[in-house]
């Protein structure tokens, strides 16, 4: 490989572009590792599964889901009404 001072503008731009891509890939990997570490540190999935099982055995799961569905539908209706008022 040529010394950096002996590179043409095109070669320098190619090298800069290549290095920028490598930096971007490393930043993406670092973010991926950070998210994975957070997930491992705060893994709520087993807790959520056990809570849902407990709700189901007590007969509370279906009513809770129905209540959540009704609340979400009401929220969507409010948002739709707000949008209509703006227009």
C-alpha positions in Angstrom: 0.0 0.0 0.0 1.2 3.5 -0.8 2.2 6.0 1.8 -0.8 8.3 2.6 1.0 11.3 1.1 1.5 9.4 -2.2 -2.2 8.6 -2.6 -4.2 10.2 -5.4 -7.4 12.1 -4.5 -9.5 9.1 -5.7 -7.5 6.6 -3.7 -7.7 8.9 -0.7 -11.5 9.2 -1.1 -11.8 5.4 -1.5 -9.8 4.8 1.6 -11.8 7.4 3.6 -15.0 5.9 2.4 -13.9 2.4 3.3 -12.8 3.5 6.7 -16.0 5.3 7.3 -17.9 2.1 6.5 -15.8 0.2 8.9 -16.4 2.8 11.6 -20.1 2.7 11.0 -20.1 -1.2 11.2 -18.2 -1.0 14.5 -20.7 1.5 15.9 -23.6 -0.7 14.9 -22.0 -3.7 16.6 -21.3 -1.7 19.7 -25.0 -0.5 19.9 -26.1 -4.1 19.3 -23.9 -5.3 22.2 -25.2 -2.5 24.4 -28.8 -3.5 23.7 -28.0 -7.2 24.3 -26.3 -6.4 27.6 -29.4 -4.3 28.7 -31.7 -7.2 27.7 -29.6 -9.6 29.8 -29.5 -7.2 32.7 -33.2 -6.5 32.7 -34.7 -9.6 31.2 -38.4 -9.3 32.1 -39.6 -12.1 29.8 -39.6 -14.9 32.5 -41.4 -12.6 34.9 -44.0 -11.6 32.3 -44.6 -15.3 31.4 -45.1 -16.2 35.0 -47.4 -13.3 35.6 -49.5 -14.3 32.6 -49.7 -17.9 33.8 -50.8 -16.7 37.3 -53.5 -14.4 35.7 -54.7 -17.3 33.6 -54.9 -19.8 36.5 -56.9 -17.2 38.5 -59.2 -16.5 35.6 -58.0 -12.9 35.3 -56.2 -13.0 32.0 -59.2 -12.9 29.6 -60.9 -10.0 31.4 -57.6 -8.1 31.6 -57.0 -8.6 27.9 -60.6 -7.6 27.1 -60.2 -4.5 29.3 -57.0 -3.6 27.5 -58.6 -4.0 24.1 -61.5 -1.8 25.0 -59.1 0.9 26.4 -57.0 0.7 23.2 -60.0 1.1 21.0 -61.2 4.1 23.0 -57.7 5.6 22.7 -57.7 5.2 18.9 -61.2 6.7 18.8 -60.0 9.8 20.8 -57.0 10.2 18.4 -59.2 9.9 15.4 -61.6 12.5 16.8 -58.7 14.8 17.5 -57.5 14.5 14.0 -60.9 15.2 12.6 -61.2 18.4 14.7 -57.9 19.7 13.4 -59.1 19.3 9.8 
